[in-house]
Amino acid sequence: MRSLWFLPLTLLLLPFISSCISDEDFPTPAGASFRLSVDTIDCDTVLSHTASATRTFTLYNDKSDGLSITNVTIEGDGAAQFLANIDGTAISPGESGSMVNGLDCRGKDSLIAFVQFNAKTTNQDEAELSEARLVFTLANGVRQSVLLRGYSQDAVILPSDIINTDTTLAATRPYVIRDSLVVKAGATITLSAGTTLLFYPHAGLRIEGTLKALGTLEQPITFRGHRFDDMFKDQPYDRIDNQWQGITFTSTSYDNHLDYCDIHSGNWGIRCDSSDVSRLKLTIENSVIHNVKQDALTLVSTQAFIGNTQISNSEGKCVDISGGDQQFIHCTIASFSPFSATRGPALVFGNMIGDQPCALQRLDIINSIVTGYATDEIYGSRATDETIPFNYTFHNSLLCTPEITDEDSDGSVINNIWEDPKDTLARQANFVPFDTKKLIYTFQLAPTSKARGLADPSITQLYYPLDRLGRKREPESDAGCYQSVVTEEP
């Protein structure tokens, strides 16, 4: 019975309740203002004709009295590129910019502002900055504003997903690849120094022919996802793995060369399908393969040379080798992915593919670092048929695995340092501390790293007298791709 009389009573009271709300006072005392949660909204770089992720900020009324906003405008040369919504009220175009009238905020309450940046066509190679101000005018005459910033970047949408003839991509504007790019057998794609390839989530690069990606220290070549915005504060999508697919070299692909390349945040890094081991398939120098969902570098019955290169932070294996002929000289192979507690080892090698033999003709790990969070980061697997070649070498390297002696090994093990899991200076302590909150990993050597001075200087001088960043490897050469920086005491 209560429900029968409650509804009519509520209906009778509605006009009274409504009048109380509408009569609320917003006196906006002289000099009163909002406390703004930010002074600048930075929408980062956005590709032309696309919109940024929505940014938000808060206007806090810390006073007991209500505040009334009489006008909101977006002012400045870049005003046309920005959209705003204040506590659910969209700002509509007005004669002097975009504006809305009559926003009120009760005492001890707040308003939420939403901002989006729409990138324009710039008709130039470099990103163009647009700036405007979101201006709030209060009933007491006080004006408050937040600076709005965003960069518009023109890009080249590749006209075809299949390349059949020799092609060179100039480093003028970024290239956007929405579907996988395939380079057919017999064709060579050349990427000029400074080229950037931006891949959509389901896109990757498939090389059936040849890839020449020869960057420089000053102008590296970048392979990455297409998003420039943040997943949340201080966490760009670009530092999250699985933003695009990866690079695959098929069985018909040979003579590929990558120098000063940055390959990061994909589903995988590089995969090499089985091929003729007597032919060089892949050379990687002075490069980075970092932060991938699966394996960072997979080499199946492949001849490859990897030098002065960082291979790091895969949820799978950093390096996975099945047979073939490989050399790793002055490399840092580091398994510290923050995204999975079940991450794979830093290095796995063997002479089988499933139940099929695959001769490991050579695996050289020289002047390198192989480490990670686990107590053992190196796994070798030999076929029961001992006639199948299983040849490996570890020289002058820092290795996170139980010590192997020449008597225990099937290869050559000389002058290595074996990390003790109980050693407080082992594993991640080898490096300048990681910023795990912002997902920044440099893999620069810490002053106490045991990799310092470990490298064979004759190998250093023969191959890489300079580290990946162009620093001289002196007075003593360090293992890995980075030379430690010696600071003189005052």
ZAMARGU-4260 file (C-alpha; in steps of 0.2 Angstrom, whole numbers, plus 5000, padded with zeros to 4 digits):
<rodrens>
0) 5000/5000/5000 | 5015/5012/5003 | 5020/5012/4985 | 5002/5018/4980 | 5003/5034/4990
5) 5022/5037/4988 | 5021/5041/4969 | 5007/5055/4970 | 5016/5063/4985 | 5032/5063/4975
10) 5023/5071/4960 | 5015/5085/4971 | 5033/5089/4978 | 5042/5090/4962 | 5038/5109/4958
15) 5044/5113/4976 | 5060/5103/4973 | 5063/5110/4956 | 5060/5128/4962 | 5073/5125/4976
20) 5086/5119/4964 | 5083/5133/4951 | 5083/5147/4965 | 5101/5141/4971 | 5112/5156/4972
25) 5129/5157/4962 | 5135/5174/4969 | 5153/5172/4962 | 5161/5184/4974 | 5174/5197/4968
30) 5191/5189/4964 | 5184/5171/4966 | 5191/5159/4954 | 5192/5140/4950 | 5207/5130/4955
35) 5212/5121/4938 | 5220/5104/4939 | 5232/5108/4924 | 5238/5124/4915 | 5242/5115/4899
40) 5233/5101/4889 | 5246/5093/4877 | 5238/5082/4863 | 5254/5076/4856 | 5257/5072/4838
45) 5242/5067/4828 | 5241/5062/4810 | 5232/5073/4798 | 5213/5071/4797 | 5213/5061/4813
50) 5208/5066/4830 | 5218/5064/4846 | 5212/5054/4861 | 5201/5065/4873 | 5210/5074/4886
55) 5202/5079/4903 | 5205/5091/4917 | 5195/5098/4931 | 5189/5115/4937 | 5188/5114/4956
60) 5177/5127/4966 | 5186/5126/4983 | 5174/5140/4990 | 5158/5138/4999 | 5149/5150/4987
65) 5144/5145/4970 | 5153/5151/4954 | 5145/5156/4938 | 5154/5155/4921 | 5146/5168/4909
70) 5157/5163/4894 | 5169/5150/4888 | 5179/5153/4872 | 5193/5144/4862 | 5204/5158/4857
75) 5220/5159/4846 | 5226/5154/4829 | 5224/5136/4832 | 5206/5137/4839 | 5198/5128/4824
80) 5208/5112/4828 | 5201/5110/4845 | 5184/5104/4852 | 5179/5106/4870 | 5165/5100/4881
85) 5162/5107/4899 | 5153/5095/4911 | 5143/5088/4897 | 5140/5105/4888 | 5148/5106/4871
90) 5155/5122/4865 | 5147/5128/4849 | 5155/5140/4836 | 5152/5158/4839 | 5157/5174/4831
95) 5173/5177/4841 | 5178/5159/4843 | 5169/5144/4850 | 5158/5148/4865 | 5145/5143/4877
100) 5136/5153/4890 | 5129/5150/4907 | 5139/5136/4917 | 5137/5136/4935 | 5146/5126/4949
105) 5140/5124/4967 | 5152/5128/4981 | 5164/5114/4985 | 5160/5106/4969 | 5169/5104/4952
110) 5167/5104/4933 | 5175/5092/4921 | 5182/5098/4904 | 5185/5087/4889 | 5197/5092/4875
115) 5200/5084/4858 | 5213/5090/4844 | 5209/5087/4826 | 5224/5087/4816 | 5224/5097/4800
120) 5234/5095/4783 | 5250/5105/4784 | 5257/5102/4766 | 5274/5101/4774 | 5286/5087/4780
125) 5288/5092/4798 | 5275/5092/4811 | 5266/5108/4814 | 5261/5115/4831 | 5244/5122/4834
130) 5240/5132/4850 | 5225/5139/4857 | 5218/5144/4874 | 5202/5138/4882 | 5196/5153/4891
135) 5183/5154/4905 | 5175/5171/4910 | 5167/5171/4927 | 5152/5182/4932 | 5164/5193/4942
140) 5175/5197/4927 | 5189/5185/4931 | 5197/5176/4916 | 5205/5159/4918 | 5213/5149/4904
145) 5221/5133/4899 | 5234/5132/4885 | 5229/5119/4872 | 5243/5111/4861 | 5244/5098/4847
150) 5255/5094/4832 | 5248/5090/4815 | 5259/5078/4805 | 5256/5074/4787 | 5260/5056/4782
155) 5261/5046/4767 | 5248/5032/4765 | 5256/5019/4755 | 5246/5016/4739 | 5248/4997/4738
160) 5251/4983/4750 | 5262/4974/4738 | 5279/4980/4731 | 5284/4970/4715 | 5299/4981/4709
165) 5314/4989/4718 | 5307/5004/4728 | 5315/5017/4739 | 5306/5026/4753 | 5312/5044/4756
170) 5313/5050/4774 | 5302/5065/4771 | 5286/5061/4780 | 5281/5045/4790 | 5273/5031/4781
175) 5256/5024/4787 | 5254/5005/4784 | 5236/5000/4787 | 5237/4983/4780 | 5253/4972/4779
180) 5266/4978/4767 | 5273/4964/4756 | 5289/4965/4746 | 5289/4951/4733 | 5303/4940/4729
185) 5316/4948/4717 | 5311/4966/4723 | 5321/4976/4735 | 5314/4990/4747 | 5326/5003/4752
190) 5322/5014/4767 | 5332/5030/4768 | 5340/5036/4784 | 5327/5044/4795 | 5312/5034/4788
195) 5298/5030/4800 | 5285/5017/4796 | 5269/5018/4807 | 5259/5002/4807 | 5241/4999/4812
200) 5237/4985/4824 | 5235/4971/4811 | 5248/4977/4799 | 5266/4971/4798 | 5281/4970/4785
205) 5283/4954/4775 | 5299/4953/4765 | 5300/4939/4752 | 5313/4949/4743 | 5326/4960/4751
210) 5326/4974/4764 | 5339/4987/4765 | 5336/4999/4780 | 5352/5009/4783 | 5350/5022/4796
215) 5363/5032/4805 | 5365/5037/4823 | 5358/5054/4820 | 5344/5047/4808 | 5338/5030/4814
220) 5325/5021/4805 | 5309/5017/4815 | 5297/5003/4814 | 5282/5006/4827 | 5263/5007/4829
225) 5253/5022/4823 | 5247/5029/4839 | 5255/5044/4847 | 5243/5047/4861 | 5244/5040/4879
230) 5234/5025/4886 | 5234/5035/4902 | 5245/5048/4911 | 5264/5046/4907 | 5260/5029/4898
235) 5261/5031/4879 | 5254/5018/4868 | 5271/5017/4860 | 5278/5009/4876 | 5265/4996/4876
240) 5268/4980/4866 | 5257/4972/4853 | 5254/4989/4844 | 5257/4981/4827 | 5263/4964/4820
245) 5281/4963/4816 | 5294/4960/4802 | 5295/4943/4793 | 5308/4937/4781 | 5302/4922/4772
250) 5312/4907/4765 | 5315/4917/4748 | 5323/4932/4757 | 5342/4935/4757 | 5355/4949/4759
255) 5344/4959/4771 | 5353/4973/4781 | 5347/4983/4795 | 5358/4997/4802 | 5353/5009/4816
260) 5335/5003/4816 | 5323/5005/4830 | 5310/4991/4830 | 5298/4991/4845 | 5281/4988/4853
265) 5275/4975/4841 | 5267/4958/4842 | 5284/4951/4838 | 5301/4958/4832 | 5309/4949/4818
270) 5305/4932/4811 | 5317/4923/4799 | 5310/4907/4790 | 5320/4892/4786 | 5332/4896/4771
275) 5349/4891/4763 | 5361/4892/4778 | 5376/4894/4765 | 5368/4911/4760 | 5368/4927/4772
280) 5350/4931/4776 | 5351/4944/4789 | 5363/4957/4796 | 5357/4968/4810 | 5369/4981/4817
285) 5368/4996/4829 | 5349/4992/4831 | 5336/4989/4844 | 5322/4976/4845 | 5312/4980/4861
290) 5296/4977/4870 | 5286/4964/4860 | 5272/4952/4864 | 5280/4936/4858 | 5298/4933/4853
295) 5309/4947/4848 | 5321/4938/4836 | 5317/4921/4829 | 5330/4913/4818 | 5325/4896/4810
300) 5339/4888/4800 | 5346/4905/4795 | 5363/4913/4792 | 5363/4929/4802 | 5375/4942/4809
305) 5369/4952/4824 | 5381/4966/4831 | 5381/4981/4843 | 5362/4978/4845 | 5350/4978/4859
310) 5337/4964/4860 | 5326/4966/4875 | 5309/4964/4884 | 5299/4951/4875 | 5285/4942/4884
315) 5291/4927/4874 | 5310/4923/4871 | 5321/4938/4867 | 5331/4926/4855 | 5325/4909/4848
320) 5337/4900/4837 | 5334/4883/4828 | 5349/4877/4819 | 5358/4888/4807 | 5374/4899/4807
325) 5373/4915/4819 | 5385/4927/4826 | 5381/4939/4840 | 5395/4951/4844 | 5393/4966/4857
330) 5375/4963/4859 | 5364/4966/4875 | 5350/4952/4876 | 5340/4956/4891 | 5323/4949/4897
335) 5315/4961/4908 | 5297/4963/4901 | 5285/4971/4914 | 5270/4964/4906 | 5271/4945/4910
340) 5278/4935/4925 | 5279/4920/4913 | 5291/4929/4901 | 5302/4918/4891 | 5321/4916/4893
345) 5333/4928/4885 | 5341/4915/4874 | 5335/4898/4868 | 5345/4888/4855 | 5344/4870/4848
350) 5347/4859/4834 | 5329/4853/4831 | 5313/4860/4824 | 5300/4850/4832 | 5305/4832/4829
355) 5316/4836/4814 | 5334/4838/4814 | 5341/4856/4811 | 5360/4857/4812 | 5367/4871/4823
360) 5382/4874/4812 | 5388/4889/4823 | 5381/4900/4837 | 5394/4913/4843 | 5390/4924/4858
365) 5405/4936/4860 | 5408/4951/4870 | 5389/4951/4874 | 5377/4951/4889 | 5363/4938/4891
370) 5353/4941/4906 | 5335/4944/4913 | 5324/4943/4929 | 5325/4924/4930 | 5339/4914/4938
375) 5343/4905/4922 | 5341/4915/4905 | 5350/4903/4893 | 5342/4886/4887 | 5351/4875/4875
380) 5343/4859/4868 | 5352/4846/4859 | 5345/4831/4849 | 5347/4814/4855 | 5356/4810/4839
385) 5373/4817/4842 | 5378/4816/4824 | 5368/4832/4821 | 5379/4847/4823 | 5377/4857/4839
390) 5391/4870/4839 | 5391/4885/4850 | 5403/4898/4858 | 5402/4909/4873 | 5417/4921/4874
395) 5420/4936/4885 | 5402/4938/4890 | 5391/4941/4905 | 5379/4926/4906 | 5364/4923/4918
400) 5365/4904/4919 | 5373/4891/4929 | 5392/4890/4925 | 5396/4879/4911 | 5414/4872/4909
405) 5423/4866/4894 | 5421/4848/4900 | 5402/4850/4902 | 5399/4859/4885 | 5398/4854/4867
410) 5406/4871/4862 | 5419/4883/4867 | 5416/4892/4883 | 5430/4905/4887 | 5432/4920/4899
415) 5414/4922/4904 | 5406/4929/4920 | 5392/4918/4926 | 5379/4928/4936 | 5375/4922/4953
420) 5356/4924/4957 | 5360/4928/4975 | 5372/4942/4969 | 5364/4959/4972 | 5374/4966/4958
425) 5367/4954/4945 | 5354/4954/4932 | 5344/4971/4933 | 5358/4978/4944 | 5369/4978/4929
430) 5360/4993/4922 | 5355/5011/4926 | 5339/5008/4935 | 5323/5005/4925 | 5309/5017/4926
435) 5295/5003/4927 | 5281/5016/4930 | 5284/5025/4914 | 5291/5009/4905 | 5308/5017/4901
440) 5323/5005/4899 | 5339/5011/4892 | 5351/4996/4897 | 5365/5008/4900 | 5378/5000/4911
445) 5378/5004/4930 | 5395/5009/4937 | 5395/4992/4947 | 5391/4981/4932 | 5402/4966/4930
450) 5401/4968/4911 | 5413/4983/4912 | 5430/4979/4905 | 5424/4961/4901 | 5425/4962/4882
455) 5440/4955/4871 | 5448/4971/4865 | 5454/4962/4849 | 5436/4958/4844 | 5431/4975/4849
460) 5443/4984/4837 | 5440/4972/4823 | 5421/4974/4824 | 5414/4988/4835 | 5427/5001/4842
465) 5412/5012/4845 | 5396/5007/4855 | 5379/5008/4848 | 5378/5027/4853 | 5394/5031/4845
470) 5405/5031/4861 | 5423/5025/4860 | 5425/5008/4869 | 5439/5014/4881 | 5449/5014/4892
475) 5443/4996/4893 | 5430/4988/4882 | 5413/4983/4890 | 5402/4968/4885 | 5386/4972/4877
480) 5381/4986/4865 | 5383/5000/4877 | 5400/5007/4884 | 5399/5013/4901 | 5401/5031/4904
485) 5416/5035/4916 | 5414/5051/4926 | 5429/5059/4934 | 5428/5062/4953 | 5430/5081/4958
</rodrens>
